[in-house]
């Protein structure tokens, strides 16, 4: 059996991964690792959906966004302090990915017609029109 990659097992003294994690918990761990910039290899997983996701030509933060859009893990709601729109005028791909993730979090927190959600959807379209279209078609699971 292939050893699964989990961020908490970077310790060389750990022989085997925990097996008591449920699928949703394991997916949330991968999501959080991607958001932290970790780049696991597709071959570290048995799940075809995760292998396909990790084989995409995106940075880790964008992969976290794409995983949510493909319904591999939920998007946690934004804290009240994160609801104000914050436009990052950056050419850095990771920063743009983080902004897209923040927009996803705003959309799951606010009502559809809430001004913060409307602004978040507009910004998502500017950041990545293809991912925005996927969001508009399929939405994202909420935590």
N, C-alpha and C positions, 0 to 999 in steps of 0.2 A: 504494500500500500504506500502510495506517495505521501510524504510528509507535507502537511499543509503549512503555508506561510502565514504566520500571524505576528504582528509587531512585538508582542510580548515575549516571543521566543527568539529574540536576537541574542539572548544569553547563551554562550556555548555550553554551559553546565546543564541546560535543559535538554533532555534526551528526546522527548516526544511531546507533541501538542496536546492540549486539553481536548477531550472528546465530549465534554458535557455541555459545550456551547450549542445552542440551537442555531438553526440556519439564519434567522434574523439577527441574532447576536453576532455571529461570525461575519455576516455581511456588513453590519455596522462597524465592526472592527476594521474591515478592509476599507470602507468608506472613510473612516477617520484617519487611517494610515495614508491614504491617497491625499486627503486634505492637508496632511502634515508634510507632504512632499515625498513620501516613500514610493519607490518604483519596483513593486514585486514583478517577477517574471511570469508570463502566462503559464509556463510549464509547472509552476508551483501549485496549480489548482486542478481539481478533477472536474469541476462544474464547467460544462461547455460555455455557458453564458458568461462566466467570469473570464475564461480563457479568451473568448471572442472580444470582450471588453478590453482586456489588458493588451491585446494585439493591435488595438487601434493606435493611430499615429497622433496621439495627444499627450500632453504632459499630465502628471498625476492629478492635479487639481481639476483639470478638465475631465479626466476620466471619472472622478467622483461625481461631477455634474452629469455626465453621460450615463453613469450607472443608475442615478436617480431617474433620469428620463426613460431608461429602459426598465424601470420598475424592479431593479435589483436590490434596492434599499430605500428606506424612507428618508424624507427631508425633515429635519427637526424644525420646529417653529423658531422664529427669530425672537430674541429678547426685546423688550420695549425700547431699550437703548439702540437697537439695531434697525428700527423701523424707518428712521430718517434716511432719505436717499443720499447716497454718498457716491458721487461719480468720480471714479479713478481715471484720470486722463493719462494713461500710461501705455506705452508700447510693449511693456513686459507681459509676456503671455501668462505667467503665473498670476500676476496681479489682476489681469483681466478675467482669468478663471475664477479667482476668489470673489471678484465682484459679481460674476454670473451666479456663483453659489449663494452669495448674500441676497441676490435678487430672487432666487428660488425660495429661500427661506422667508423672504417678505411675502411672496405670493401665497405660501401655505398658511401664513399667520393672519393675513388680512382678507377681508371679503373681496369678492371679485371686482366690485365697483369702488372699493376703497382707493383713494388717490395714491397711497403708497404702493398698492398692488399694480395699479395702472402704470405708474412711473417705472416700477420694476420690470414689467413686461416690455415696455418701450425700450428700456436700457438693455434688456436681454437681446432684443432684436438687433440693436446696434453692435453688441459684443460678438454675437455669433448667430446669424440669421437661420442657419440650418438647425442648430439646437433649439432656438426659439420656436421654429416651426414644429419640431418634435414635441416640445412642451405644449404648444397650442393644440396639437392633435390629440395627445395622449395624457397630458397632465403628469403629475408626480404623486407617488404615495406619501402620505403624511405620517409623521411619527406620533 
